[in-house]
Amino acid sequence: MSRRSSHRRRSEEDEKPIEITNVVPLLDVLFALLTFFVMSSLFLSRTEGLSVNLPKADSGVQQKTPAKATLSVNDKTEVFLNKQKIGITEVSDRVKKLLEPNQDLVVVLNADRSVQHGDVIQIMDQLRQIPRVKMAIATKRS
């Protein structure tokens, strides 16, 4: 009789569906989250130079980052300072208004390739005559 009862038990167990939990999607999500946190921590901790233990100084002053402005010249030789249309002769006066005391200003010049060379030089000349203004010319990689 023990054989029969064991045979019945097996058949009852065989009738029940085997439940298998698929953990592969869970692992995919886990690795995606791990990758995200590793990559974001690398970008947040990026520093220039070697890692050193810096000395302390009582006279140390935090340096101010220069303010930025964008000067754009479109193909119709219309000039825009921070997306506001201005005249080509107003560049100097308008940029001077953006200067704050004891802070440099970086002006990025975006000039369309079809703008005449003389017009760009006129704008650059106005910018060079303003103290504490640095100029950068935007280009596109080829």
KEPA-356544 format. One record per residue: residue number from 1; z, x, y of N, C-alpha, C in turn; residue in one letter. Coordinates in nm, 3 decimals. Each point is the difference from the previous one (the first is absolute). Layout:
// KEPA-356544
[r NUM, [Z, X, Y], [Z, X, Y], [Z, X, Y], 'A']
...
This chain:
// KEPA-356544
[r 1, [0.000, 0.079, -0.119], [0.000, -0.079, 0.119], [0.000, 0.085, 0.127], 'M']
[r 2, [0.052, 0.114, -0.010], [0.001, 0.087, 0.115], [-0.141, 0.039, 0.039], 'S']
[r 3, [-0.087, 0.009, -0.100], [-0.138, 0.030, 0.034], [-0.064, -0.113, 0.078], 'R']
[r 4, [0.025, -0.119, -0.038], [-0.057, -0.116, 0.067], [0.053, -0.010, 0.142], 'R']
[r 5, [0.127, 0.017, 0.018], [0.057, -0.011, 0.134], [-0.052, 0.111, 0.090], 'S']
[r 6, [-0.014, 0.120, -0.053], [-0.055, 0.108, 0.082], [-0.147, -0.027, 0.032], 'S']
[r 7, [-0.070, -0.061, -0.095], [-0.139, -0.035, 0.025], [-0.012, -0.107, 0.109], 'H']
[r 8, [0.090, -0.092, -0.001], [0.000, -0.105, 0.102], [0.033, 0.058, 0.138], 'R']
[r 9, [0.089, 0.092, 0.004], [0.036, 0.059, 0.128], [-0.120, 0.073, 0.061], 'R']
[r 10, [-0.069, 0.072, -0.082], [-0.116, 0.072, 0.050], [-0.106, -0.096, 0.052], 'R']
[r 11, [-0.025, -0.103, -0.069], [-0.102, -0.094, 0.043], [0.041, -0.070, 0.129], 'S']
[r 12, [0.128, -0.028, 0.018], [0.047, -0.061, 0.124], [-0.013, 0.098, 0.116], 'E']
[r 13, [0.028, 0.126, -0.027], [-0.013, 0.101, 0.103], [-0.146, 0.023, 0.036], 'E']
[r 14, [-0.088, -0.007, -0.098], [-0.143, 0.018, 0.023], [-0.057, -0.112, 0.085], 'D']
[r 15, [0.056, -0.118, -0.009], [-0.049, -0.114, 0.077], [0.031, 0.013, 0.149], 'E']
[r 16, [0.107, 0.067, 0.034], [0.038, 0.019, 0.140], [-0.096, 0.099, 0.065], 'K']
[r 17, [-0.054, -0.031, 0.119], [-0.088, 0.097, 0.066], [0.080, 0.121, 0.049], 'P']
[r 18, [-0.059, 0.115, -0.015], [0.065, 0.123, 0.045], [-0.022, 0.011, 0.151], 'I']
[r 19, [0.109, 0.014, 0.073], [-0.008, 0.010, 0.145], [0.001, 0.147, 0.040], 'E']
[r 20, [-0.107, 0.043, 0.066], [-0.011, 0.139, 0.047], [-0.013, -0.003, 0.152], 'I']
[r 21, [0.086, 0.073, 0.066], [-0.006, 0.007, 0.145], [-0.091, 0.116, 0.039], 'T']
[r 22, [-0.103, -0.030, 0.077], [-0.094, 0.103, 0.043], [0.053, 0.064, 0.129], 'N']
[r 23, [0.038, 0.127, -0.008], [0.059, 0.070, 0.114], [-0.102, 0.086, 0.075], 'V']
[r 24, [-0.126, 0.001, -0.043], [-0.101, 0.082, 0.065], [-0.020, -0.041, 0.147], 'V']
[r 25, [-0.013, -0.130, 0.033], [-0.013, -0.035, 0.143], [0.122, 0.040, 0.082], 'P']
[r 26, [0.117, -0.009, -0.061], [0.121, 0.040, 0.070], [-0.002, 0.150, 0.030], 'L']
[r 27, [-0.047, 0.079, -0.095], [-0.010, 0.145, 0.022], [-0.105, 0.032, 0.107], 'L']
[r 28, [-0.110, -0.075, 0.001], [-0.101, 0.022, 0.104], [0.058, -0.022, 0.138], 'D']
[r 29, [0.075, -0.107, 0.017], [0.062, -0.029, 0.130], [0.102, 0.107, 0.034], 'V']
[r 30, [0.076, 0.042, -0.098], [0.102, 0.103, 0.023], [-0.063, 0.131, 0.045], 'L']
[r 31, [-0.108, 0.043, -0.065], [-0.067, 0.123, 0.041], [-0.067, -0.013, 0.136], 'F']
[r 32, [-0.052, -0.119, 0.032], [-0.060, -0.021, 0.132], [0.106, 0.012, 0.109], 'A']
[r 33, [0.117, -0.060, -0.023], [0.109, 0.012, 0.098], [0.049, 0.144, 0.012], 'L']
[r 34, [0.011, 0.069, -0.112], [0.043, 0.139, 0.003], [-0.099, 0.086, 0.078], 'L']
[r 35, [-0.129, -0.022, -0.022], [-0.103, 0.074, 0.073], [0.008, -0.028, 0.149], 'T']
[r 36, [0.019, -0.126, 0.037], [0.011, -0.037, 0.141], [0.117, 0.073, 0.067], 'F']
[r 37, [0.116, -0.001, -0.063], [0.116, 0.062, 0.062], [-0.013, 0.153, 0.006], 'F']
[r 38, [-0.059, 0.060, -0.100], [-0.020, 0.145, 0.003], [-0.096, 0.038, 0.112], 'V']
[r 39, [-0.112, -0.071, 0.009], [-0.099, 0.032, 0.104], [0.057, -0.024, 0.140], 'M']
[r 40, [0.071, -0.112, 0.019], [0.054, -0.027, 0.134], [0.108, 0.102, 0.037], 'S']
[r 41, [0.078, 0.045, -0.095], [0.102, 0.100, 0.033], [-0.064, 0.134, 0.034], 'S']
[r 42, [-0.114, 0.031, -0.062], [-0.068, 0.125, 0.033], [-0.054, -0.003, 0.142], 'L']
[r 43, [-0.054, -0.114, 0.043], [-0.054, -0.009, 0.135], [0.111, -0.003, 0.104], 'F']
[r 44, [0.114, -0.056, -0.033], [0.109, -0.007, 0.096], [0.069, 0.135, 0.018], 'L']
[r 45, [-0.001, 0.082, -0.102], [0.073, 0.126, 0.009], [-0.090, 0.119, 0.030], 'S']
[r 46, [-0.124, -0.025, 0.037], [-0.093, 0.110, 0.029], [0.043, 0.070, 0.129], 'R']
[r 47, [0.018, 0.130, -0.009], [0.039, 0.079, 0.117], [-0.094, 0.119, 0.011], 'T']
[r 48, [-0.006, 0.053, 0.119], [-0.083, 0.118, 0.025], [0.083, 0.123, -0.030], 'E']
[r 49, [-0.057, 0.096, -0.065], [0.067, 0.126, -0.025], [0.093, -0.005, -0.120], 'G']
[r 50, [0.081, 0.103, -0.013], [0.093, 0.012, -0.111], [0.128, -0.076, 0.027], 'L']
[r 51, [0.069, -0.034, -0.105], [0.129, -0.066, 0.014], [0.105, 0.107, 0.028], 'S']
[r 52, [0.061, -0.006, 0.117], [0.103, 0.098, 0.037], [0.121, -0.072, 0.055], 'V']
[r 53, [0.113, 0.067, -0.002], [0.123, -0.053, 0.055], [0.007, 0.046, 0.146], 'N']
[r 54, [-0.028, -0.089, 0.094], [-0.008, 0.036, 0.141], [0.139, 0.016, 0.061], 'L']
[r 55, [0.015, 0.096, 0.091], [0.128, 0.017, 0.069], [0.018, -0.108, 0.107], 'P']
[r 56, [0.124, -0.020, 0.041], [0.031, -0.099, 0.103], [0.010, 0.069, 0.136], 'K']
[r 57, [-0.035, -0.074, 0.107], [0.011, 0.054, 0.135], [0.046, -0.112, 0.093], 'A']
[r 58, [0.096, 0.032, 0.084], [0.051, -0.099, 0.095], [-0.100, -0.029, 0.111], 'D']
[r 59, [-0.085, 0.095, 0.032], [-0.094, -0.018, 0.109], [-0.133, -0.060, -0.046], 'S']
[r 60, [-0.011, -0.036, -0.128], [-0.125, -0.054, -0.053], [-0.033, -0.135, 0.062], 'G']
[r 61, [-0.128, -0.020, 0.032], [-0.046, -0.124, 0.061], [-0.116, -0.053, -0.085], 'V']
[r 62, [0.003, -0.128, -0.026], [-0.110, -0.061, -0.075], [-0.126, 0.000, 0.084], 'Q']
[r 63, [-0.109, 0.050, -0.057], [-0.126, 0.003, 0.074], [-0.066, -0.136, -0.004], 'Q']
[r 64, [-0.058, -0.036, 0.111], [-0.069, -0.129, 0.009], [-0.142, 0.016, -0.053], 'K']
[r 65, [-0.044, -0.098, -0.074], [-0.139, 0.002, -0.044], [-0.086, -0.053, 0.114], 'T']
[r 66, [-0.118, 0.057, 0.019], [-0.082, -0.044, 0.112], [-0.050, -0.144, -0.021], 'P']
[r 67, [-0.012, -0.070, 0.111], [-0.056, -0.134, -0.004], [-0.151, 0.010, -0.026], 'A']
[r 68, [-0.059, -0.106, -0.050], [-0.143, 0.003, -0.032], [-0.071, -0.114, 0.071], 'K']
[r 69, [-0.123, 0.028, 0.040], [-0.087, -0.101, 0.060], [-0.140, 0.022, -0.056], 'A']
[r 70, [-0.076, -0.107, -0.006], [-0.137, 0.008, -0.050], [-0.096, -0.037, 0.111], 'T']
[r 71, [-0.096, 0.087, 0.023], [-0.103, -0.022, 0.101], [-0.132, -0.011, -0.074], 'L']
[r 72, [-0.062, -0.117, 0.005], [-0.124, -0.024, -0.074], [-0.115, -0.023, 0.097], 'S']
[r 73, [-0.118, 0.051, -0.038], [-0.122, -0.020, 0.078], [-0.104, -0.054, -0.097], 'V']
[r 74, [-0.047, -0.123, 0.026], [-0.098, -0.059, -0.092], [-0.142, 0.040, 0.036], 'N']
[r 75, [-0.097, -0.053, -0.074], [-0.140, 0.040, 0.020], [-0.057, -0.047, 0.133], 'D']
[r 76, [0.069, -0.091, 0.069], [-0.043, -0.046, 0.134], [0.072, 0.077, 0.110], 'K']
[r 77, [0.069, 0.107, -0.035], [0.079, 0.084, 0.090], [0.111, -0.079, 0.069], 'T']
[r 78, [0.052, -0.101, -0.071], [0.118, -0.072, 0.048], [0.123, 0.075, -0.050], 'E']
[r 79, [0.097, 0.019, 0.088], [0.119, 0.080, -0.033], [0.118, -0.094, -0.022], 'V']
[r 80, [0.076, 0.026, -0.108], [0.116, -0.081, -0.034], [0.120, 0.092, -0.021], 'F']
[r 81, [0.109, -0.030, 0.067], [0.125, 0.074, -0.019], [0.095, -0.091, -0.075], 'L']
[r 82, [0.034, 0.038, -0.122], [0.083, -0.084, -0.087], [-0.054, -0.142, -0.008], 'N']
[r 83, [-0.130, -0.013, -0.020], [-0.074, -0.126, -0.019], [-0.013, -0.084, 0.126], 'K']
[r 84, [0.039, 0.055, 0.116], [-0.018, -0.071, 0.128], [-0.112, 0.066, 0.076], 'Q']
[r 85, [-0.095, -0.080, 0.043], [-0.118, 0.053, 0.068], [0.039, 0.054, 0.138], 'K']
[r 86, [-0.047, 0.122, 0.029], [0.020, 0.064, 0.131], [-0.131, 0.063, 0.042], 'I']
[r 87, [-0.010, 0.038, 0.126], [-0.119, 0.070, 0.048], [0.008, 0.148, -0.032], 'G']
[r 88, [-0.115, 0.064, -0.006], [-0.003, 0.143, -0.035], [0.067, 0.085, 0.107], 'I']
[r 89, [0.004, -0.049, 0.124], [0.066, 0.076, 0.107], [0.150, -0.027, 0.006], 'T']
[r 90, [0.049, -0.101, -0.075], [0.143, -0.035, 0.000], [0.080, 0.074, -0.105], 'E']
[r 91, [-0.065, 0.080, -0.082], [0.067, 0.062, -0.115], [0.124, 0.077, 0.044], 'V']
[r 92, [-0.014, 0.086, 0.098], [0.111, 0.085, 0.044], [0.119, -0.083, 0.048], 'S']
[r 93, [-0.025, -0.098, 0.086], [0.109, -0.081, 0.054], [0.071, -0.081, -0.109], 'D']
[r 94, [-0.078, -0.057, -0.090], [0.060, -0.085, -0.104], [0.079, 0.082, -0.102], 'R']
[r 95, [-0.048, 0.120, -0.031], [0.073, 0.086, -0.095], [0.129, 0.050, 0.064], 'V']
[r 96, [-0.003, 0.031, 0.128], [0.121, 0.045, 0.070], [0.109, -0.107, -0.005], 'K']
[r 97, [-0.039, -0.128, 0.003], [0.098, -0.109, -0.007], [0.068, -0.007, -0.136], 'K']
[r 98, [-0.066, 0.052, -0.103], [0.058, -0.001, -0.134], [0.101, 0.112, -0.022], 'L']
[r 99, [-0.004, 0.102, 0.085], [0.092, 0.114, -0.014], [0.142, -0.042, 0.030], 'L']
[r 100, [0.091, 0.044, -0.087], [0.142, -0.022, 0.023], [0.065, 0.133, 0.035], 'E']
[r 101, [0.110, -0.001, 0.074], [0.064, 0.126, 0.039], [0.039, 0.083, -0.123], 'P']
[r 102, [-0.026, 0.128, 0.008], [0.038, 0.097, -0.104], [-0.061, -0.030, -0.137], 'N']
[r 103, [-0.116, -0.062, -0.003], [-0.065, -0.026, -0.128], [-0.150, 0.026, 0.013], 'Q']
[r 104, [-0.054, 0.071, -0.098], [-0.144, 0.024, -0.002], [-0.073, -0.123, -0.050], 'D']
[r 105, [-0.129, -0.003, 0.031], [-0.085, -0.111, -0.043], [-0.123, 0.058, -0.068], 'L']
[r 106, [-0.029, -0.048, -0.119], [-0.120, 0.041, -0.072], [-0.100, -0.114, 0.013], 'V']
[r 107, [-0.117, 0.032, 0.058], [-0.106, -0.099, 0.016], [-0.110, 0.033, -0.101], 'V']
[r 108, [-0.026, -0.096, -0.090], [-0.105, 0.017, -0.100], [-0.127, -0.063, 0.056], 'V']
[r 109, [-0.105, 0.080, 0.012], [-0.127, -0.045, 0.057], [-0.096, -0.038, -0.113], 'L']
[r 110, [-0.035, -0.130, -0.004], [-0.097, -0.052, -0.097], [-0.126, -0.034, 0.077], 'N']
[r 111, [-0.102, 0.082, -0.010], [-0.125, -0.024, 0.073], [-0.111, -0.026, -0.101], 'A']
[r 112, [-0.076, -0.106, 0.024], [-0.114, -0.032, -0.085], [-0.101, 0.114, 0.007], 'D']
[r 113, [-0.070, 0.025, -0.109], [-0.094, 0.113, -0.002], [-0.117, -0.019, 0.095], 'R']
[r 114, [-0.027, -0.124, 0.042], [-0.113, -0.023, 0.090], [0.037, 0.013, 0.148], 'S']
[r 115, [0.128, 0.023, 0.030], [0.043, 0.017, 0.139], [-0.053, 0.134, 0.050], 'V']
[r 116, [-0.047, 0.000, 0.124], [-0.055, 0.124, 0.055], [0.108, 0.106, 0.016], 'Q']
[r 117, [-0.040, 0.122, -0.023], [0.089, 0.115, 0.004], [0.072, 0.011, 0.134], 'H']
[r 118, [-0.070, -0.026, 0.108], [0.059, 0.012, 0.133], [0.114, -0.098, 0.022], 'G']
[r 119, [-0.011, -0.121, -0.055], [0.107, -0.099, 0.016], [0.127, 0.043, -0.075], 'D']
[r 120, [-0.017, 0.057, -0.118], [0.116, 0.048, -0.077], [0.065, 0.117, 0.073], 'V']
[r 121, [-0.079, 0.089, 0.054], [0.054, 0.114, 0.075], [0.076, -0.047, 0.123], 'I']
[r 122, [-0.051, -0.102, 0.068], [0.068, -0.054, 0.118], [0.139, -0.052, -0.039], 'Q']
[r 123, [0.010, -0.070, -0.112], [0.129, -0.053, -0.046], [0.093, 0.115, -0.041], 'I']
[r 124, [-0.055, 0.098, -0.073], [0.081, 0.113, -0.043], [0.052, 0.079, 0.120], 'M']
[r 125, [-0.081, 0.014, 0.102], [0.041, 0.072, 0.121], [0.116, -0.070, 0.069], 'D']
[r 126, [-0.007, -0.133, 0.006], [0.110, -0.076, 0.061], [0.129, 0.019, -0.080], 'Q']
[r 127, [-0.009, 0.001, -0.132], [0.119, 0.015, -0.084], [0.060, 0.139, 0.012], 'L']
[r 128, [-0.083, 0.102, 0.010], [0.049, 0.138, 0.008], [0.076, 0.026, 0.129], 'R']
[r 129, [-0.027, -0.075, 0.104], [0.067, 0.023, 0.128], [0.137, -0.064, 0.009], 'Q']
[r 130, [0.039, -0.077, -0.101], [0.131, -0.067, 0.003], [0.101, 0.088, -0.074], 'I']
[r 131, [0.109, 0.038, 0.067], [0.102, 0.082, -0.067], [0.066, -0.079, -0.114], 'P']
[r 132, [0.041, 0.070, -0.105], [0.069, -0.055, -0.118], [-0.088, -0.094, -0.083], 'R']
[r 133, [-0.130, 0.002, 0.022], [-0.090, -0.081, -0.083], [-0.080, 0.093, -0.088], 'V']
[r 134, [0.008, -0.025, -0.129], [-0.078, 0.074, -0.099], [-0.113, -0.092, -0.045], 'K']
[r 135, [-0.113, 0.059, -0.033], [-0.116, -0.080, -0.037], [-0.044, 0.034, -0.142], 'M']
[r 136, [-0.035, -0.103, -0.075], [-0.056, 0.017, -0.134], [-0.128, -0.082, -0.008], 'A']
[r 137, [-0.099, 0.054, -0.068], [-0.128, -0.070, -0.014], [-0.013, -0.047, -0.143], 'I']
[r 138, [-0.018, -0.130, -0.018], [-0.012, -0.057, -0.133], [-0.142, 0.017, -0.053], 'A']
[r 139, [-0.010, 0.038, -0.128], [-0.129, 0.011, -0.067], [0.012, -0.064, -0.136], 'T']
[r 140, [-0.113, -0.019, -0.064], [-0.005, -0.056, -0.135], [-0.043, 0.109, -0.095], 'K']
[r 141, [0.060, 0.005, -0.117], [-0.040, 0.101, -0.099], [-0.139, -0.028, -0.049], 'R']
[r 142, [-0.075, 0.105, -0.021], [-0.137, -0.019, -0.047], [-0.008, 0.006, -0.151], 'S']
